[in-house]
Amino acid sequence: MLYVPAESVYAVFDVKHHVRRPAIEDAAEKAESVRRLKRTSVPVRFVAGTYKPKEPFEIVAGILALESWWADGMGEALKKVLGECTQAGFLNLGCSMRDGSFEARPTNRGVEVTVSTRETALIFFFLRLLDRLQKVGTVPAMDLMKYGARLERGEEVGDREFLTDCSVESTAYRPRSFLARSRYCLGGVGKAALSLPMALATRSSHRGCSRRRISPAKLAP
């Protein structure tokens, strides 16, 4: 397993065979478990002074699949299910290689969903993701002594406190713990751009569908 600090996670995606209600609900639950991780932030010193601690940003969450389960593709059924997600489990982006991609934003009147055509599914998703990561900027500087405090108590740092497990094969999710596991955690804009096409080319192993392995090292921050 590969562990990375929760502060370094930019985005988390769940890979499914179909975009459908159970898959979205499952992806939302996992997204919520990652977003509820404890993230720290400390001042950053530089030659001219000190930057104030940066507030942790919202981690982007989404779903990647081969196709949509619904007859209307990314239509009203999708919008309805997204509207039922909790705030912490809301899915911002999704890509169905055969039926199109979507970007969703919560509004006062419900959920606003922008959908691509089938032909532009990949580039639509890719550009929307990079745009969100670009607006986030750099991650907060983590409080190293918060991690060190566990060592002083004779505990392991990697025991579900602040760390995210980015191993592709992990399936355990603990919403109330400080360590969650997700299929893909993007730990940086550059790494996201590098690893995303690999993730999209991956086929889910759910329901007997084969899948190529992605080395966890490719997903590290």
MARSELO-821790 format. One line per 5 residues: number of its first residue (from 1); for each residue x, y, z of N, C-alpha, C. Coordinates in Angstrom, 1 decimal. Layout:
BEGIN
NUM	X Y Z X Y Z X Y Z ~ ...
END
This chain:
BEGIN
1	0.8 -1.2 0.0 0.0 0.0 0.0 0.9 1.2 0.0 ~ 0.4 2.3 -0.6 1.1 3.6 -0.7 0.3 4.6 0.1 ~ 0.9 5.2 1.1 0.2 6.2 1.9 0.8 7.6 1.5 ~ -0.1 8.6 1.4 0.3 10.0 1.2 -0.5 10.8 2.2 ~ 0.0 12.0 2.6 -0.7 12.9 3.5 -2.0 13.4 2.9
6	-3.0 13.5 3.6 -4.3 13.9 3.1 -4.2 15.3 2.5 ~ -3.3 16.1 3.1 -3.1 17.5 2.6 -2.7 17.6 1.1 ~ -2.1 16.5 0.6 -1.6 16.5 -0.8 -2.6 16.0 -1.8 ~ -3.8 15.6 -1.3 -4.7 15.0 -2.3 -5.5 16.1 -3.0 ~ -5.5 16.2 -4.3 -6.2 17.1 -5.0 -7.6 16.6 -5.5
11	-7.6 15.3 -5.8 -8.9 14.7 -6.4 -8.9 13.3 -6.1 ~ -10.1 12.7 -6.1 -10.3 11.3 -5.9 -11.4 10.8 -6.9 ~ -11.2 9.7 -7.6 -12.1 9.2 -8.5 -12.4 7.7 -8.3 ~ -13.6 7.3 -8.5 -13.9 5.9 -8.3 -14.2 5.3 -9.7 ~ -13.7 4.1 -10.0 -13.8 3.5 -11.4 -14.9 2.5 -11.3
16	-15.8 2.6 -12.2 -17.0 1.7 -12.3 -17.1 1.2 -13.8 ~ -18.0 0.2 -14.0 -18.2 -0.2 -15.3 -19.3 0.6 -15.9 ~ -20.4 1.0 -15.2 -21.5 1.8 -15.6 -21.6 3.0 -14.7 ~ -22.1 4.1 -15.3 -22.6 5.2 -14.5 -24.1 4.9 -14.2 ~ -24.4 4.7 -13.0 -25.8 4.3 -12.6 -25.9 4.7 -11.1
21	-27.2 4.6 -10.6 -27.4 5.0 -9.3 -26.5 4.3 -8.2 ~ -26.5 3.0 -8.2 -25.6 2.4 -7.2 -24.1 2.8 -7.3 ~ -23.7 3.0 -8.5 -22.3 3.3 -8.7 -22.0 4.8 -8.2 ~ -22.9 5.7 -8.5 -22.8 7.1 -8.0 -22.9 7.1 -6.5 ~ -23.8 6.4 -5.9 -23.9 6.4 -4.5 -22.7 5.9 -3.8
26	-22.1 4.8 -4.4 -20.9 4.2 -3.9 -19.7 5.2 -4.0 ~ -19.6 5.9 -5.2 -18.5 6.8 -5.4 -18.7 8.0 -4.4 ~ -19.9 8.4 -4.2 -20.2 9.6 -3.3 -19.8 9.2 -1.9 ~ -20.1 8.0 -1.4 -19.7 7.6 -0.1 -18.2 7.6 0.1 ~ -17.5 7.1 -0.9 -16.0 7.1 -0.8 -15.4 8.5 -0.9
31	-16.0 9.4 -1.7 -15.6 10.7 -1.8 -15.7 11.4 -0.5 ~ -16.8 11.2 0.2 -17.1 11.8 1.5 -16.1 11.3 2.5 ~ -15.7 10.0 2.4 -14.7 9.5 3.4 -13.3 10.2 3.2 ~ -13.0 10.5 2.0 -11.7 11.2 1.8 -11.8 12.7 2.2 ~ -12.9 13.3 1.9 -13.1 14.7 2.2 -13.1 15.0 3.7
36	-13.5 14.0 4.5 -13.6 14.1 5.9 -12.3 13.8 6.6 ~ -11.3 13.6 5.9 -10.0 13.4 6.5 -9.5 14.6 7.2 ~ -8.8 14.5 8.3 -8.2 15.6 9.0 -7.0 16.1 8.3 ~ -7.1 17.4 7.8 -6.0 18.0 7.1 -5.5 19.2 7.9 ~ -4.2 19.4 7.9 -3.6 20.4 8.7 -3.0 21.5 7.8
41	-2.7 22.7 8.4 -2.1 23.8 7.6 -1.3 24.6 8.6 ~ -0.1 25.1 8.2 0.8 25.9 9.0 1.3 27.1 8.1 ~ 1.8 28.1 8.8 2.3 29.3 8.1 3.5 28.8 7.2 ~ 3.8 29.6 6.1 4.9 29.3 5.3 5.8 30.5 5.3 ~ 7.1 30.2 5.7 8.0 31.3 5.7 8.8 31.4 4.4
46	9.1 32.7 4.0 9.9 32.9 2.8 10.8 34.1 3.1 ~ 11.6 34.5 2.2 12.6 35.5 2.4 12.1 36.9 2.9 ~ 10.9 37.2 2.5 10.3 38.5 2.8 9.3 38.5 3.9 ~ 9.1 37.3 4.5 8.1 37.3 5.6 7.5 35.9 5.7 ~ 6.2 35.9 6.1 5.5 34.6 6.3 4.1 34.7 5.7
51	3.7 33.7 5.0 2.4 33.5 4.5 1.5 32.9 5.6 ~ 0.3 33.4 5.7 -0.7 32.8 6.6 -1.0 31.3 6.2 ~ -1.4 30.5 7.2 -1.8 29.2 6.8 -2.9 29.2 5.7 ~ -2.8 28.3 4.8 -3.8 28.2 3.7 -5.0 27.3 4.1 ~ -6.2 27.8 3.9 -7.4 27.0 4.2 -7.4 25.8 3.3
56	-7.6 24.6 3.8 -7.8 23.4 2.9 -8.9 23.6 1.9 ~ -8.6 23.3 0.6 -9.5 23.4 -0.4 -10.4 22.2 -0.5 ~ -11.5 22.3 -1.3 -12.4 21.2 -1.5 -11.8 20.2 -2.4 ~ -11.7 19.0 -2.0 -11.1 17.9 -2.9 -12.1 17.6 -4.0 ~ -11.6 17.6 -5.2 -12.5 17.2 -6.4 -12.8 15.7 -6.3
61	-14.1 15.4 -6.6 -14.5 14.0 -6.6 -15.2 13.7 -7.9 ~ -15.2 12.4 -8.3 -15.9 12.0 -9.5 -15.9 10.6 -9.7 ~ -16.4 10.2 -10.9 -16.6 8.8 -11.3 -16.1 8.6 -12.7 ~ -15.5 7.5 -13.0 -15.0 7.2 -14.3 -15.6 5.8 -14.7 ~ -16.1 5.7 -15.9 -16.8 4.5 -16.3 -16.7 4.3 -17.9
66	-17.1 3.2 -18.3 -17.1 2.9 -19.7 -18.3 3.5 -20.4 ~ -19.5 3.3 -19.7 -20.7 3.8 -20.3 -21.8 4.1 -19.3 ~ -22.8 4.7 -19.7 -24.0 5.1 -18.8 -25.0 4.0 -18.9 ~ -25.6 3.7 -17.7 -26.6 2.7 -17.6 -28.0 3.1 -18.2 ~ -28.2 4.5 -18.1 -29.5 5.0 -18.5 -29.7 5.2 -20.0
71	-30.9 5.1 -20.5 -31.2 5.2 -21.9 -30.9 6.6 -22.4 ~ -31.1 7.6 -21.6 -30.8 9.0 -22.0 -29.4 9.4 -21.7 ~ -28.5 8.5 -21.4 -27.1 8.8 -21.2 -26.9 9.6 -19.9 ~ -26.3 10.8 -20.1 -26.1 11.7 -19.0 -27.2 12.8 -18.9 ~ -28.4 12.3 -18.7 -29.6 13.1 -18.7 -30.2 13.4 -17.3
76	-31.6 13.4 -17.3 -32.3 13.7 -16.1 -32.1 12.7 -14.9 ~ -31.9 11.5 -15.3 -31.6 10.4 -14.2 -30.3 10.7 -13.5 ~ -29.3 11.1 -14.2 -28.1 11.5 -13.6 -28.2 12.7 -12.7 ~ -28.9 13.7 -13.2 -29.1 14.9 -12.5 -29.9 14.7 -11.1 ~ -30.8 13.8 -11.2 -31.6 13.5 -10.0 -30.7 12.8 -8.9
81	-29.9 11.8 -9.4 -29.1 11.1 -8.4 -28.0 12.0 -7.8 ~ -27.4 12.9 -8.6 -26.4 13.8 -8.1 -27.1 14.8 -7.1 ~ -28.3 15.2 -7.3 -29.0 16.1 -6.4 -29.2 15.4 -5.0 ~ -29.2 14.1 -5.0 -29.4 13.4 -3.7 -28.1 13.2 -2.9 ~ -27.0 13.6 -3.5 -25.7 13.4 -2.8 -25.6 14.4 -1.7
86	-24.9 14.0 -0.6 -24.6 15.0 0.5 -23.6 16.0 0.0 ~ -23.4 17.1 0.7 -22.4 18.1 0.4 -21.0 17.5 0.3 ~ -20.7 16.7 1.4 -19.4 16.1 1.4 -19.1 15.0 0.4 ~ -20.2 14.4 -0.1 -20.1 13.3 -1.1 -20.4 13.7 -2.5 ~ -20.6 15.0 -2.7 -21.0 15.5 -4.0 -19.9 15.2 -5.1
91	-20.4 14.7 -6.2 -19.4 14.4 -7.3 -19.4 15.6 -8.3 ~ -18.2 16.1 -8.5 -18.0 17.3 -9.4 -17.9 16.9 -10.8 ~ -17.3 15.8 -11.1 -17.0 15.4 -12.5 -17.2 13.9 -12.7 ~ -17.5 13.6 -14.0 -17.7 12.2 -14.3 -17.4 12.0 -15.8 ~ -16.9 10.8 -16.1 -16.6 10.5 -17.5 -17.1 9.1 -17.9
96	-17.9 9.1 -18.9 -18.4 7.8 -19.5 -17.9 7.8 -20.9 ~ -16.9 7.0 -21.2 -16.2 7.0 -22.5 -17.1 6.8 -23.7 ~ -18.2 6.1 -23.5 -19.1 5.8 -24.6 -20.3 6.8 -24.7 ~ -20.6 7.5 -23.6 -21.8 8.3 -23.6 -21.6 9.7 -23.2 ~ -20.4 10.2 -22.9 -20.1 11.6 -22.6 -19.7 11.8 -21.2
101	-19.3 13.0 -20.9 -18.8 13.4 -19.6 -19.7 14.5 -19.0 ~ -19.6 14.7 -17.7 -20.4 15.8 -17.1 -19.6 16.6 -16.0 ~ -20.0 17.8 -15.8 -19.5 18.6 -14.7 -20.7 19.1 -14.0 ~ -20.7 18.9 -12.6 -21.9 19.2 -11.8 -21.5 20.3 -10.8 ~ -22.4 21.2 -10.6 -22.3 22.3 -9.6 -23.6 22.4 -8.8
106	-23.5 22.4 -7.4 -24.7 22.6 -6.6 -25.1 24.0 -6.6 ~ -26.4 24.3 -6.8 -26.9 25.6 -6.7 -28.1 25.7 -5.8 ~ -28.6 26.9 -5.6 -29.8 27.1 -4.6 -31.0 26.4 -5.2 ~ -31.1 26.2 -6.5 -32.2 25.6 -7.1 -32.0 24.1 -7.4 ~ -30.9 23.5 -6.9 -30.7 22.1 -7.2 -29.3 21.9 -7.7
111	-29.1 21.1 -8.8 -27.8 20.8 -9.3 -27.8 21.2 -10.8 ~ -26.7 21.9 -11.1 -26.5 22.4 -12.5 -25.5 21.4 -13.1 ~ -25.9 20.8 -14.2 -25.1 19.8 -14.8 -24.8 20.2 -16.3 ~ -23.5 20.2 -16.6 -23.1 20.5 -18.0 -22.6 19.1 -18.6 ~ -23.1 18.8 -19.8 -22.8 17.5 -20.4 -22.1 17.7 -21.7
116	-21.2 16.8 -22.0 -20.5 16.8 -23.3 -21.2 15.9 -24.3 ~ -20.7 15.9 -25.5 -21.2 14.9 -26.5 -20.4 13.6 -26.3 ~ -20.8 12.6 -27.0 -20.0 11.3 -26.9 -18.6 11.5 -27.5 ~ -18.6 12.2 -28.6 -17.3 12.4 -29.3 -16.3 13.2 -28.4 ~ -16.7 14.1 -27.6 -15.8 14.9 -26.8 -15.7 14.5 -25.4
121	-16.1 13.3 -25.0 -16.2 12.9 -23.6 -14.8 13.1 -22.9 ~ -13.8 12.5 -23.5 -12.5 12.5 -22.9 -11.9 13.9 -22.7 ~ -11.8 14.7 -23.8 -11.2 16.0 -23.7 -12.0 17.0 -22.9 ~ -13.4 16.8 -22.9 -14.2 17.6 -22.0 -13.9 17.4 -20.6 ~ -13.8 16.1 -20.2 -13.5 15.8 -18.8 -12.1 16.2 -18.4
126	-11.1 16.0 -19.3 -9.7 16.3 -19.0 -9.5 17.8 -18.8 ~ -10.1 18.6 -19.6 -10.0 20.1 -19.5 -10.7 20.6 -18.3 ~ -11.8 20.1 -18.0 -12.6 20.5 -16.8 -11.8 20.2 -15.5 ~ -11.2 19.0 -15.5 -10.5 18.6 -14.3 -9.3 19.5 -14.2 ~ -8.5 19.7 -15.2 -7.3 20.6 -15.1 -7.7 22.0 -14.7
131	-8.8 22.5 -15.2 -9.2 23.8 -14.9 -9.5 23.9 -13.4 ~ -10.1 22.9 -12.8 -10.4 22.9 -11.3 -9.0 22.8 -10.6 ~ -8.2 22.0 -11.0 -6.9 21.9 -10.3 -6.1 23.1 -10.4 ~ -6.1 23.8 -11.5 -5.4 25.0 -11.7 -5.9 26.1 -10.8 ~ -7.2 26.2 -10.5 -7.7 27.2 -9.6 -7.4 26.9 -8.2
136	-7.2 25.6 -7.9 -6.8 25.3 -6.5 -5.4 25.8 -6.1 ~ -4.5 25.7 -7.1 -3.1 26.1 -6.8 -2.4 25.1 -6.0 ~ -1.5 25.5 -5.1 -0.6 24.6 -4.4 -1.4 24.1 -3.1 ~ -1.0 23.0 -2.6 -1.6 22.5 -1.4 -1.1 23.2 -0.2 ~ -1.8 23.1 1.0 -1.3 23.7 2.2 0.0 23.0 2.7
141	0.8 23.8 3.5 1.9 23.2 4.1 1.4 22.4 5.3 ~ 1.7 21.1 5.4 1.2 20.3 6.5 1.9 20.5 7.8 ~ 1.2 20.3 8.9 1.8 20.4 10.2 2.5 19.1 10.5 ~ 3.8 19.1 10.3 4.6 17.8 10.5 4.5 17.3 11.9 ~ 4.5 18.2 12.9 4.5 17.8 14.3 3.2 17.1 14.7
146	2.1 17.4 14.0 0.9 16.6 14.3 1.1 15.2 14.0 ~ 1.8 14.9 12.9 2.2 13.5 12.6 3.2 13.0 13.6 ~ 4.1 13.8 14.0 5.2 13.4 14.9 4.6 13.1 16.3 ~ 3.5 13.7 16.7 2.9 13.5 18.0 2.4 12.1 18.2 ~ 2.0 11.4 17.1 1.6 10.0 17.2 2.8 9.1 17.5
151	4.0 9.5 17.0 5.2 8.7 17.3 5.6 8.8 18.7 ~ 5.4 10.0 19.3 5.7 10.3 20.7 4.8 9.4 21.6 ~ 3.6 9.1 21.1 2.7 8.3 21.9 2.9 6.8 21.6 ~ 3.9 6.5 20.8 4.2 5.1 20.5 3.3 4.5 19.5 ~ 2.6 5.3 18.7 1.7 4.8 17.6 2.3 5.0 16.3
156	1.8 4.3 15.3 2.3 4.4 13.9 1.7 5.6 13.2 ~ 2.4 6.2 12.4 1.9 7.4 11.7 0.8 6.9 10.7 ~ 1.0 5.8 10.1 0.1 5.3 9.0 -1.1 4.5 9.5 ~ -1.6 4.8 10.7 -2.7 4.0 11.3 -4.0 4.8 11.2 ~ -4.4 5.3 10.0 -5.7 5.9 9.8 -5.8 7.2 10.5
161	-4.8 8.0 10.6 -4.9 9.3 11.3 -5.1 10.4 10.2 ~ -4.0 10.8 9.5 -4.1 11.8 8.5 -3.8 11.3 7.1 ~ -3.5 10.0 6.9 -3.0 9.6 5.7 -4.1 8.9 4.8 ~ -3.9 9.1 3.5 -4.7 8.5 2.5 -4.0 7.4 1.8 ~ -4.6 6.2 1.6 -4.1 5.1 0.9 -4.4 5.2 -0.5
166	-3.5 5.3 -1.4 -3.8 5.4 -2.9 -3.5 4.1 -3.6 ~ -3.5 3.0 -3.0 -3.3 1.8 -3.7 -4.6 1.5 -4.5 ~ -4.4 1.0 -5.8 -5.5 0.8 -6.7 -6.4 -0.3 -6.2 ~ -5.8 -1.3 -5.6 -6.7 -2.4 -5.2 -7.4 -2.3 -3.9 ~ -7.3 -1.2 -3.2 -7.9 -1.1 -1.9 -9.4 -0.9 -2.0
171	-10.2 -1.5 -1.1 -11.6 -1.5 -1.1 -12.3 -1.1 0.2 ~ -11.5 -0.9 1.2 -12.0 -0.5 2.5 -12.2 1.0 2.7 ~ -13.3 1.4 3.2 -13.6 2.8 3.4 -14.1 3.0 4.8 ~ -13.5 4.0 5.5 -13.9 4.3 6.8 -14.2 5.8 7.0 ~ -15.5 6.2 6.7 -15.8 7.6 6.7 -15.5 8.4 8.0
176	-15.5 7.7 9.1 -15.2 8.4 10.4 -13.8 8.3 10.8 ~ -12.9 7.7 10.1 -11.5 7.6 10.5 -10.8 8.7 9.8 ~ -9.5 8.9 10.1 -8.7 9.9 9.5 -7.9 9.3 8.3 ~ -8.1 8.1 8.0 -7.5 7.4 6.8 -8.5 6.8 6.0 ~ -8.6 7.2 4.7 -9.6 6.6 3.8 -8.8 6.0 2.7
181	-9.5 5.1 1.9 -8.8 4.5 0.8 -9.7 4.8 -0.4 ~ -9.0 5.1 -1.5 -9.8 5.4 -2.8 -9.1 4.8 -3.9 ~ -9.8 4.6 -5.0 -9.1 3.9 -6.2 -8.1 4.8 -6.8 ~ -8.4 6.1 -7.0 -7.4 7.0 -7.5 -7.4 8.3 -6.8 ~ -6.2 8.7 -6.2 -6.0 10.0 -5.6 -5.0 10.7 -6.4
186	-5.3 11.8 -6.9 -4.4 12.7 -7.7 -3.7 13.6 -6.7 ~ -2.4 13.5 -6.7 -1.6 14.3 -5.7 -0.9 15.5 -6.2 ~ -1.3 16.0 -7.4 -0.6 17.2 -7.9 -1.1 17.4 -9.3 ~ -1.1 18.7 -9.8 -1.5 19.0 -11.1 -0.7 18.2 -12.2 ~ 0.6 18.3 -12.1 1.4 17.6 -13.0 1.2 16.1 -13.0
191	1.1 15.5 -11.9 0.9 14.0 -11.8 -0.5 13.7 -12.3 ~ -1.5 14.6 -12.0 -2.8 14.3 -12.5 -2.9 14.3 -14.0 ~ -2.2 15.2 -14.6 -2.2 15.2 -16.1 -1.5 14.0 -16.6 ~ -0.5 13.5 -15.9 0.2 12.3 -16.4 -0.5 11.0 -16.2 ~ -1.2 10.9 -15.0 -1.9 9.6 -14.7 -3.3 9.5 -15.1
196	-4.0 10.7 -15.5 -5.4 10.6 -15.8 -5.6 9.7 -17.0 ~ -4.9 9.9 -18.2 -5.2 9.1 -19.3 -5.0 7.6 -19.0 ~ -4.1 7.3 -18.1 -3.9 5.9 -17.7 -5.2 5.4 -17.0 ~ -5.7 6.3 -16.1 -6.9 5.9 -15.3 -8.1 5.7 -16.2 ~ -8.2 6.6 -17.2 -9.4 6.5 -18.1 -9.3 5.3 -19.0
201	-8.0 4.8 -19.3 -7.9 3.7 -20.2 -8.1 2.4 -19.4 ~ -8.1 2.5 -18.1 -8.3 1.3 -17.2 -9.7 0.9 -17.2 ~ -9.9 -0.4 -17.3 -11.3 -1.0 -17.2 -11.5 -1.6 -15.9 ~ -12.7 -1.3 -15.3 -13.0 -1.8 -14.0 -13.1 -3.3 -14.0 ~ -12.7 -3.8 -12.8 -12.8 -5.3 -12.6 -14.2 -5.7 -12.1
206	-15.1 -4.8 -11.9 -16.4 -5.1 -11.4 -17.1 -6.0 -12.4 ~ -17.9 -6.9 -11.9 -18.7 -7.8 -12.7 -17.9 -8.5 -13.8 ~ -16.7 -9.0 -13.4 -16.0 -9.8 -14.3 -15.3 -9.1 -15.4 ~ -15.2 -7.8 -15.4 -14.5 -7.0 -16.5 -13.1 -6.9 -16.1 ~ -12.2 -7.2 -17.0 -10.7 -7.2 -16.7 -10.2 -5.8 -16.5
211	-9.1 -5.6 -15.9 -8.5 -4.3 -15.6 -7.0 -4.4 -15.6 ~ -6.4 -3.4 -16.2 -4.9 -3.3 -16.2 -4.5 -2.6 -14.9 ~ -3.4 -3.1 -14.3 -3.0 -2.5 -13.1 -2.3 -1.2 -13.3 ~ -2.4 -0.2 -12.4 -1.7 1.0 -12.5 -0.8 1.1 -11.2 ~ 0.4 1.3 -11.4 1.4 1.3 -10.3 1.0 2.4 -9.4
216	0.9 2.2 -8.1 0.6 3.3 -7.1 1.6 4.4 -7.2 ~ 2.8 4.1 -7.6 3.9 5.1 -7.7 3.5 6.1 -8.7 ~ 2.7 5.8 -9.7 2.3 6.7 -10.7 1.4 7.8 -10.2 ~ 0.7 7.4 -9.0 -0.3 8.3 -8.5 0.2 9.1 -7.3 ~ 1.5 8.9 -6.9 2.0 9.6 -5.7 2.2 11.1 -6.0
221	2.1 11.9 -5.0 2.2 13.4 -5.1 3.7 13.7 -5.5
END
